[in-house]
Amino acid sequence: MAFKGLTPITYGGREVWPLIEGGKGVSATNHMSSGAWAAAGGIGTVSAVNADSYDAEGKIIPQIYHQLTRLERHEQLIRYAIDGAVAQVKRAYDIASGSGAININVLWEMGGAQRVLEGVLEKTRGLVTGVTCGAGMPYRLAEIAARFNVNYLPIISSARAFRALWKRSYNKVADLMAAVVYEDPWLAGGHNGLSNAEDPEKPEDPYPRVQALRATMREEGISDTVPIIMAGGVWYLREWDHWIDNAELGQIAFQYGTRPLLTEESPIPEGWKEALRHLEEGDVLLHRFSPTGFYSSAVRNPFLRSLEARSERQIPYSRVPAGEHTVQLDVGVKGKNFWVTPKDRDRARGWVAEGRTEALKTPDDTVVFVSQDERKQIREDQAACMGCLSHCGFSSWKDHDDNSTGRLADPRSFCIQKTLQDIAHGAPVEENLMFAGHAAFRFKQDPFYSNNFTPTVKQLVDRILTGD
């Protein structure tokens, strides 16, 4: 018996629970978790963002890049991405055994996104029910879905963003738009769609935002039976009671990204699972360090704190004396064209005395002070770029035209591909980026997880359906 008012929806020609597993990129969601979610009657989501592929013995193939140029490494990355996602979809489909549905998730801002998506759909015909896609403005999603006759589910964070996508492209393929995912920019984990008009420090109530999205959909003639999927901050369904069977909102479904991380089938390492059990409220930080340029939400572990500290060891400079920039920076830099305030010069001298002897230029006419070891690591990671994003602030790569953003590589960021691959495959959670939604602190509070209990995906879905 499901929580009051929650009834199955028709998706891909069959009845499924309106519960969607959020697709978490770079091996944090794979065939085991998504296949099990579908087998439990929901919509499982395979991440098609640099997923794992396997050798003949079933062992994960390490994604290693021996090529000399970024462009060659980028081509290798696309081959890895297609092979991995295809392997994951086929395995997930087998686990689902005809129950629920299997979606795939891609980031439009990942390197070679369109080629990866087309390559995966070409090789998984009949297995994938729909494609969820966000991070950017994926205008071409609808036409790709039409070519392969799959549903598409755009991920947006405002009614305004949806209207732009609909007017430009989605209205031409209206019949395949199976749902719209509202991913709340203050609550969801991973990359968040905050606009310049929104304040990262002032979260807005999602209800009026979703109400505005439904109003926009109605203005465009979209039926109320096309669900809006609420993503971000969803834990207990009973807390969303007033959203279910609500005439103002139309059909609502719910996406779970964080809760499925702590399940038997979740592929993340035990160290990551254990860390989730101990988070406190406020331990997930909405930050701007991602090389995508988007805000993103991750656990404020030592890795993230080191990026915060690096950014704080930062001073602006001029190339000539101007305004308050009246003295020359005499530590950390070569040459004399670094004019700063007397106060900032003194701060820089203090950092150098602490061992932060290297000043690295940023694209914003500032320098950040790092140790020699940090400088070496930053430069090595920048040089090893494999083009995992369409535009990368950290390495200045872009995946088209001349393959350069034309901006200075930014040492305040990091190689996101490297750290996400590392944490997903067992590297220390303290030393890598650990994505999580802002409700992750509830693992510690929810009695379901007491005594170190780790549910199966089926047990989690059954629990969710009770309202808890």
Secondary structure as the mmCIF struct_conf table of DSSP 4:
data_model
#
loop_
_struct_conf.conf_type_id
_struct_conf.id
_struct_conf.beg_label_comp_id
_struct_conf.beg_label_asym_id
_struct_conf.beg_label_seq_id
_struct_conf.end_label_comp_id
_struct_conf.end_label_asym_id
_struct_conf.end_label_seq_id
HELX_LH_PP_P HELX_LH_PP_P1 ALA A 2 ALA A 2
BEND BEND1 PHE A 3 PHE A 3
TURN_TY1_P TURN_TY1_P1 LYS A 4 GLY A 5
STRN STRN1 ILE A 9 TYR A 11
TURN_TY1_P TURN_TY1_P2 GLY A 12 GLY A 13
STRN STRN2 ARG A 14 VAL A 16
BEND BEND2 PRO A 18 PRO A 18
STRN STRN3 LEU A 19 GLU A 21
HELX_LH_PP_P HELX_LH_PP_P2 GLY A 22 GLY A 23
TURN_TY1_P TURN_TY1_P3 GLY A 25 ALA A 28
BEND BEND3 THR A 29 THR A 29
HELX_RH_AL_P HELX_RH_AL_P1 HIS A 31 ALA A 39
TURN_TY1_P TURN_TY1_P4 ALA A 40 GLY A 41
BEND BEND4 GLY A 42 GLY A 42
STRN STRN4 ILE A 43 SER A 47
BEND BEND5 VAL A 49 ASN A 50
STRN STRN5 TYR A 54 TYR A 54
TURN_TY1_P TURN_TY1_P5 ALA A 56 GLU A 57
BEND BEND6 GLY A 58 GLY A 58
HELX_LH_PP_P HELX_LH_PP_P3 LYS A 59 LYS A 59
STRN STRN6 ILE A 60 ILE A 60
HELX_LH_PP_P HELX_LH_PP_P4 ILE A 61 PRO A 62
BEND BEND7 LEU A 68 THR A 69
HELX_RH_AL_P HELX_RH_AL_P2 ARG A 70 ALA A 96
TURN_TY1_P TURN_TY1_P6 SER A 97 GLY A 98
BEND BEND8 SER A 99 GLY A 100
STRN STRN7 ALA A 101 LEU A 107
TURN_TY1_P TURN_TY1_P7 TRP A 108 GLU A 109
STRN STRN8 MET A 110 MET A 110
TURN_TY1_P TURN_TY1_P8 GLY A 111 GLY A 112
HELX_RH_AL_P HELX_RH_AL_P3 ALA A 113 LYS A 123
BEND BEND9 THR A 124 THR A 124
TURN_TY1_P TURN_TY1_P9 ARG A 125 LEU A 127
STRN STRN9 GLY A 130 GLY A 134
BEND BEND10 ALA A 135 GLY A 136
TURN_TY1_P TURN_TY1_P10 TYR A 139 ARG A 140
HELX_RH_AL_P HELX_RH_AL_P4 LEU A 141 PHE A 148
TURN_TY1_P TURN_TY1_P11 ASN A 149 ASN A 149
STRN STRN10 ASN A 151 ILE A 156
BEND BEND11 SER A 157 SER A 158
HELX_RH_AL_P HELX_RH_AL_P5 ALA A 159 ARG A 168
TURN_TY1_P TURN_TY1_P12 SER A 169 SER A 169
HELX_RH_3T_P HELX_RH_3T_P1 TYR A 170 LEU A 176
STRN STRN11 MET A 177 MET A 177
STRN STRN12 VAL A 180 GLU A 183
TURN_TY1_P TURN_TY1_P13 PRO A 185 LEU A 187
BEND BEND12 GLY A 189 GLY A 189
STRN STRN13 GLY A 190 ASN A 192
TURN_TY1_P TURN_TY1_P14 ASN A 196 ALA A 197
BEND BEND13 GLU A 198 GLU A 198
TURN_TY1_P TURN_TY1_P15 PRO A 200 GLU A 201
BEND BEND14 LYS A 202 LYS A 202
HELX_RH_AL_P HELX_RH_AL_P6 PRO A 206 GLU A 219
TURN_TY1_P TURN_TY1_P16 GLU A 220 GLY A 221
TURN_TY1_P TURN_TY1_P17 ASP A 224 THR A 225
BEND BEND15 VAL A 226 VAL A 226
HELX_LH_PP_P HELX_LH_PP_P5 PRO A 227 PRO A 227
STRN STRN14 ILE A 228 ALA A 231
BEND BEND16 GLY A 232 GLY A 233
HELX_RH_3T_P HELX_RH_3T_P2 LEU A 237 TRP A 243
TURN_TY1_P TURN_TY1_P18 ILE A 244 ASP A 245
TURN_TY1_P TURN_TY1_P19 ALA A 247 LEU A 249
BEND BEND17 GLN A 251 GLN A 251
STRN STRN15 ILE A 252 TYR A 256
BEND BEND18 GLY A 257 THR A 258
HELX_RH_3T_P HELX_RH_3T_P3 ARG A 259 LEU A 261
BEND BEND19 LEU A 262 GLU A 265
BEND BEND20 ILE A 268 ILE A 268
HELX_RH_AL_P HELX_RH_AL_P7 GLU A 270 LEU A 276
TURN_TY1_P TURN_TY1_P20 ARG A 277 HIS A 278
TURN_TY1_P TURN_TY1_P21 GLU A 281 GLY A 282
STRN STRN16 VAL A 284 HIS A 287
BEND BEND21 ARG A 288 ARG A 288
BEND BEND22 SER A 290 SER A 290
TURN_TY1_P TURN_TY1_P22 PRO A 291 THR A 292
BEND BEND23 GLY A 293 PHE A 294
STRN STRN17 TYR A 295 VAL A 299
HELX_RH_AL_P HELX_RH_AL_P8 PRO A 302 GLU A 312
BEND BEND24 ARG A 313 ARG A 313
STRN STRN18 GLN A 314 PRO A 316
STRN STRN19 SER A 318 SER A 318
BEND BEND25 ARG A 319 VAL A 320
STRN STRN20 ALA A 322 ALA A 322
TURN_TY1_P TURN_TY1_P23 GLY A 323 GLU A 324
STRN STRN21 HIS A 325 HIS A 325
STRN STRN22 VAL A 327 GLN A 328
BEND BEND26 VAL A 331 GLY A 332
BEND BEND27 LYS A 334 LYS A 336
STRN STRN23 TRP A 339 VAL A 340
HELX_RH_AL_P HELX_RH_AL_P9 PRO A 342 ALA A 353
TURN_TY1_P TURN_TY1_P24 GLU A 354 GLY A 355
STRN STRN24 GLU A 358 LYS A 361
TURN_TY1_P TURN_TY1_P25 PRO A 363 ASP A 364
BEND BEND28 ASP A 365 ASP A 365
STRN STRN25 THR A 366 VAL A 370
HELX_RH_AL_P HELX_RH_AL_P10 GLN A 372 ALA A 383
TURN_TY1_P TURN_TY1_P26 ALA A 384 ALA A 384
STRN STRN26 LEU A 389 LEU A 389
BEND BEND29 SER A 390 SER A 390
STRN STRN27 HIS A 391 HIS A 391
TURN_TY1_P TURN_TY1_P27 GLY A 393 SER A 395
STRN STRN28 TRP A 397 LYS A 398
BEND BEND30 ASP A 399 HIS A 400
TURN_TY1_P TURN_TY1_P28 ASP A 401 ASP A 402
BEND BEND31 ASN A 403 ASN A 403
STRN STRN29 SER A 404 SER A 404
BEND BEND32 GLY A 406 ARG A 407
TURN_TY1_P TURN_TY1_P29 PRO A 411 ARG A 412
BEND BEND33 SER A 413 SER A 413
HELX_RH_AL_P HELX_RH_AL_P11 ILE A 416 ALA A 424
TURN_TY1_P TURN_TY1_P30 HIS A 425 GLY A 426
HELX_RH_3T_P HELX_RH_3T_P4 VAL A 429 GLU A 431
BEND BEND34 ASN A 432 ASN A 432
STRN STRN30 PHE A 435 PHE A 435
TURN_TY1_P TURN_TY1_P31 HIS A 438 PHE A 441
HELX_RH_AL_P HELX_RH_AL_P12 ARG A 442 GLN A 445
HELX_RH_3T_P HELX_RH_3T_P5 PRO A 447 ASN A 452
HELX_RH_AL_P HELX_RH_AL_P13 VAL A 457 LEU A 465
TURN_TY1_P TURN_TY1_P32 THR A 466 GLY A 467
#
